[in-house]
Amino acid sequence: MDIVIKLNSQTVGKDKIARFCQYSCRALWAAKVANSTSPTNESIQLLKHIEGILSSFRKLLRFGKGFEVLYGAVASIELKHVSQQLFIVLGKLSSGLFLLADHVVWLSRSGISKGVDTTKWLNRSNRFWLISILMNLCRDLQELYRLFVYYSRSNIRNLQQSLSVIYQENKPLLVDTVKNVCDVFIPLNGLGYIAVSNQTIGILGAVSSIMGLLPLLYPRLKF
């Protein structure tokens, strides 16, 4: 109960919990559809309805955050370390643009803004989200490469030992990598670049949500 209270006291915690529930609902209704002879099954429709409510709730919860992320990205640029911060800054800028496009999608779906091409803005949102995830993955891979080079020059020559040491000493990096690897398939599927089942998307989204929750529960895992 203390964990739930701790997460619920933070906006980002609420978002992660809602995200986990949202994608869990997708995985559940997709599994039911696969095993059901009637796609209009009441439990399936209920899970889809809950998923839609949670998606709208998260969009409302994040409303306005796009400006905050963009401002933070620009403010964090240090000219002396641009090469080192390239992936971080590009990731934040893309994330900010993704959120702004997501705001437009919410305004359209909620009926506040009329005449908006929701599909077009949803695709824009997915594109910026994909770029953001790819930038974060590049940062993760860059750090993993640096660690492999470092350990290859040390007394650790065995690949299995190197992986074991990286796991023991760099858990925040591994948590972030797993989260981004799971996330990248969601916008790729949304944009039609790959075809992934709803059940798989639900599972990947739930796993990435858990990875996102871990640093909130255990700050030492923040990358």
N, C-alpha and C positions, 0 to 999 in steps of 0.2 A: 504493500500500500504506500509506503514511503517513496518508492521508486515512481509510482504513478503520480503522486502529489508533486514530486520534484520535477518531472517532465511536464506536467500540466501547468506548472507555474511559469513556464517559458513558452513564448510564442513558437519558437522553432521546435520545442518539444511537442506541442500540440500538433504542429504540422506533420512531424515524423510519425506520431501515433496514428493520426488520421490517414496518412499515406500508407502505412502498413495495413490498416483495416481496409482501405480502398482497394489495394492490389490483392489482398487476401480474398475479398469479395469477388473480384474478377476471376481468380483462380478457382474458387468454389463453384461459381455459376457456370464457368466453362467446363469444369469436370462434370457437373450435373447435366449439361447439355449433351456432352459426349456419351453419357450413360442413360439418357432419357429418350423416350420415344415421342415425347411431347415438348417442343421448344417453348410452349407457353405455360409450362409448369409454374404454379404459383410461387414456389420457393425460388425458382430461377428469376422470375420477374422481381421478387422482393430483393434478392441480392443485387440485381442490376440497379434497382431504385436506390438502394443504400450506397452503392458505388457512386452513382451520380450525385447524391447528396454530399458525400464526402469530398468528391472532386470540386463541387461548387464551394463548399466550406473552405477548402484549402486555398482556392483562388481568392476568396474574400479575405482570408487570413493574411495572404501575402500582398494584398492590394496596397500599392504605394511603395513596396519594397524595391521595385525596379530602380527608382530614382536614387534610393539609398545605396544600392549596390554599385550603380554607375559612378556616383560621387566618390564612394570608397575606393573604386578601382583607379580613378584618375588621381585621387589624393595619395594613393600608395605608390605611385610611380617615383622611383629615385633614379635620376639620369645616370648615376655612377654604376648602377647595377641593373641596367635595362636588359642586358643579355641574360642575366640570371633570373630576372623576374618576368621574362617574356611570356612564358606559358601561364604564369599566375595572373598577370594583368589581362592577357587576351581571354583567359577563362572567366575572369570577373566581368569584363566588358560584355562578353557573349551572354553570360548569366543575367546581367542587367537588361540587355535587349530582349532576352527570352521572357523575362518577367513583364516587361512593358507590353510585349505582344500578347502575353497571357492576360494582362489587365484588359486589353481590348476584347479578347475572346469572352472574358467574364461579363463585361459591359454589354456585349451583344447578346449572349445567352440569357442574361438576366432581364433583357428587354429594356434596359436603360438607354442604350444607344441603338437607334434604328438605322437601317440601311447599310449595316456593316457586313462585308463578305466574311462570314465567320470561318469558312473553309480556308480562305486565303490567309487569314491571320493565324489560324491554327497551324498551317504549314510553316509560316514564318516563325512561329513560336517553337515548333519542333526543330527547325533548322538551327536557330540560335542555341537551343538546348543541346543539340548534337555537337555543335562547335564547342560549346562550353565543356561538355564531357570529354571530347577528344583532346582539348587543351589540358584538362586535368589528368587524362591518361598519359599524355606526353610528359607531363611533369613527373608522374609516378614512374614511368619507364626511364626517364632521365636519372632519377634518384636511384632506381634499382641498378641501372648500368654503372653509376658511380660506385655503388656498394660492391658490385661484382668485381670491378677493377681494383677497388681497395683491398678486398679479401683475397684476390688472386695474387696480390703482391705481398701478402702476409704469409704466415706459416700454414694457412689453410689451403691445401691444394685440391682436396676432394670436393667435387661439385655438391655432393649430398651434404657434406659438412658445411659448405658455404651457405647452402639453402637453410640449413638448420640454424646457423648463427644469425642469418638475416631474419628468420622467423622469430628467434628469441629476442633479438635486440632492436628490431624495427617493426613491431606489431602495428603501430599507427599507420605506417606506409602500406602494409599489407591489407589492413582494414579499408583504407581509402581506395586501394587498387581493386579489391573485390567489389566495392560499391560502384565504382565507375565502370567496371567490366559488365556488371549486371545492368546498369542503367543504359549503356550505349545501345543496347538492342531495342529499347522502347521507342526512341525517336526514329531509329532506322526502320522499324516496322511501321510507325505512324506515317512516315514519308513514302513508304512503299518500296524502299531499297531492298528489303528482305521480307520474307513472309514467315512470321512466327505466330503460333497459335495463341489464342487468348489465355489459355491455361498457363503456357510458358511465360508469357508476359506478366501474368499475375504472380507467378512464383518468383521471377527475377525482380519484380518491383518490391515484393515482400522482403526478399533477402537483402536488397540494397537499402531498404528502409531500416532493417535491423542493424546493418552496418553503419547507417547514419545515426541511429540511436545510441550505439555503443560509446562514441566520444562524449555524448551528453551525460551518460551514466558514469563513465570512467574517463575523466579529463586527460589522463595520461595517454589515451588512445587517439587524441586529436592530432591530426597531421598538419 
